[in-house]
């Protein structure tokens, strides 16, 4: 596990960027944090690091947005999901099994039992108005451990 602190939206974005720049395929990133903690900002950084130029918006009302670059990014926002049945109706299993993509799930705590055993859990805690404490926790998988190792070497926040 790696624990980092960011002191601004820009630093939270930059941490996401480092992950996106170093990500491997396929990947699943489970974001956990309160409303306003920076989950979408973090995801915007991941997208930019993956080479996605399109502006990433929170998919709260549509549940999922897809973005294309050399590899697709599937951005889920489960804030409004009431049951896992809704998720399966959207094709969750197809997205999660895409061998060339990255799946980022906001409000992942709602479906922890549905996540693949190998994933990166990112827990973002609000410490004060600008300060965030971010826990990067690889859940199984050598690739996620290597990703955390790369981030640790490159981080500037």
C-alpha positions as CSV (number, residue, x, y, z in Angstrom):
1,X,0.0,0.0,0.0
2,X,1.1,3.5,-0.8
3,X,-0.3,6.5,1.1
4,X,0.1,10.0,-0.5
5,X,-1.1,13.4,0.3
6,X,-2.3,16.0,-2.3
7,X,-2.8,19.6,-1.5
8,X,-4.8,20.7,-4.5
9,X,-7.0,19.5,-7.3
10,X,-3.9,19.9,-9.6
11,X,-1.9,17.5,-7.4
12,X,-4.8,15.0,-7.3
13,X,-5.1,15.2,-11.1
14,X,-1.3,14.8,-11.5
15,X,-1.3,11.6,-9.3
16,X,-4.1,10.2,-11.6
17,X,-1.9,11.2,-14.6
18,X,1.0,9.2,-13.3
19,X,-1.2,6.2,-12.9
20,X,-2.6,6.6,-16.4
21,X,0.9,7.1,-17.9
22,X,2.1,3.9,-16.2
23,X,-1.1,1.8,-16.5
24,X,-1.2,-1.7,-18.0
25,X,-4.0,-3.4,-19.8
26,X,-6.4,-4.7,-18.7
27,X,-6.8,-2.7,-15.5
28,X,-9.6,-2.1,-13.0
29,X,-9.4,0.9,-10.6
30,X,-11.9,1.0,-7.8
31,X,-12.3,4.6,-6.4
32,X,-13.7,5.0,-3.0
33,X,-14.3,8.4,-1.3
34,X,-16.9,10.8,-0.1
35,X,-18.8,13.2,-2.4
36,X,-16.3,16.0,-3.4
37,X,-13.2,14.0,-2.5
38,X,-11.7,14.2,-6.0
39,X,-12.6,10.9,-7.6
40,X,-13.6,12.5,-11.0
41,X,-10.5,14.8,-10.9
42,X,-8.3,11.7,-10.3
43,X,-10.1,9.9,-13.2
44,X,-9.4,13.0,-15.4
45,X,-5.7,12.6,-14.6
46,X,-5.8,8.9,-15.5
47,X,-7.5,9.6,-18.8
48,X,-4.9,12.3,-19.7
49,X,-2.1,10.0,-18.8
50,X,-3.5,7.4,-21.1
51,X,-3.5,10.0,-24.0
52,X,-7.2,10.8,-23.9
53,X,-7.7,14.3,-25.1
54,X,-11.5,14.5,-24.6
55,X,-12.7,16.2,-21.4
56,X,-13.7,13.5,-18.9
57,X,-17.0,14.3,-17.1
58,X,-18.7,12.6,-14.2
59,X,-21.1,10.0,-15.6
60,X,-23.4,10.3,-12.6
61,X,-26.6,10.4,-14.7
62,X,-25.6,8.1,-17.5
63,X,-23.6,5.7,-15.2
64,X,-20.9,5.0,-17.7
65,X,-18.8,7.0,-20.2
66,X,-16.4,5.6,-22.7
67,X,-13.3,7.4,-23.9
68,X,-11.0,6.2,-26.7
69,X,-7.3,6.6,-27.2
70,X,-4.9,3.7,-28.0
71,X,-6.8,1.8,-25.3
72,X,-10.3,2.5,-24.1
73,X,-11.2,4.0,-20.7
74,X,-14.6,3.0,-19.2
75,X,-15.6,5.4,-16.5
76,X,-18.4,4.2,-14.2
77,X,-20.1,6.3,-11.6
78,X,-22.2,4.2,-9.3
79,X,-23.6,7.0,-7.1
80,X,-27.2,6.5,-8.4
81,X,-27.0,2.7,-8.6
82,X,-29.5,1.0,-6.3
83,X,-28.6,-2.7,-7.1
84,X,-26.1,-4.7,-8.9
85,X,-28.9,-5.8,-11.3
86,X,-28.8,-2.3,-12.8
87,X,-25.1,-2.7,-13.4
88,X,-25.4,-6.0,-15.2
89,X,-28.2,-4.5,-17.4
90,X,-25.5,-1.9,-18.6
91,X,-23.1,-4.7,-19.6
92,X,-20.8,-4.5,-16.7
93,X,-19.4,-7.9,-17.3
94,X,-18.4,-7.0,-20.9
95,X,-16.5,-3.9,-19.8
96,X,-14.8,-5.6,-16.9
97,X,-13.6,-8.4,-19.1
98,X,-12.2,-6.2,-22.0
99,X,-8.6,-7.2,-22.2
100,X,-7.5,-3.9,-23.8
101,X,-9.2,-1.4,-21.6
102,X,-9.1,0.4,-18.3
103,X,-12.2,0.4,-16.1
104,X,-12.4,3.2,-13.5
105,X,-15.3,2.8,-11.0
106,X,-16.4,5.7,-8.8
107,X,-18.3,4.7,-5.7
108,X,-16.8,1.2,-6.0
109,X,-17.6,0.4,-2.4
110,X,-21.2,-0.4,-3.6
111,X,-19.9,-3.4,-5.6
112,X,-16.8,-4.7,-3.8
113,X,-18.1,-8.2,-4.1
114,X,-18.4,-7.8,-7.9
115,X,-14.8,-6.5,-8.6
116,X,-12.3,-8.9,-10.1
117,X,-9.9,-10.2,-7.4
118,X,-7.0,-8.3,-9.1
119,X,-7.6,-4.6,-9.1
120,X,-6.3,-1.3,-7.7
121,X,-8.3,0.2,-4.8
122,X,-7.9,3.9,-4.4
123,X,-9.4,5.4,-1.3
124,X,-9.5,9.2,-1.2
125,X,-10.1,10.8,2.2
126,X,-10.8,14.5,2.7
127,X,-8.5,15.9,5.4
128,X,-9.6,19.6,4.9
129,X,-10.7,21.9,2.1
130,X,-7.6,21.2,-0.2
131,X,-5.8,18.3,1.5
132,X,-6.5,14.7,0.5
133,X,-5.0,11.5,1.8
134,X,-4.9,8.9,-0.9
135,X,-4.4,5.2,-0.3
136,X,-3.3,3.2,-3.3
137,X,-3.9,-0.5,-2.4
138,X,-3.1,-3.2,-4.9
139,X,-5.6,-6.1,-4.5
140,X,-3.7,-9.1,-5.8
141,X,-1.8,-9.1,-9.0
142,X,1.9,-8.5,-9.6
143,X,1.2,-5.8,-12.2
144,X,-0.5,-3.6,-9.6
145,X,2.4,-4.0,-7.2
146,X,4.7,-2.9,-10.1
147,X,2.4,0.0,-10.8
148,X,2.6,1.2,-7.2
149,X,6.4,0.8,-7.2
150,X,6.6,3.1,-10.4
151,X,4.3,5.7,-8.8
152,X,6.4,5.7,-5.6
153,X,9.5,6.5,-7.7
154,X,7.8,9.3,-9.8
155,X,5.4,10.9,-7.3
156,X,5.9,14.7,-6.7
157,X,3.0,15.4,-4.4
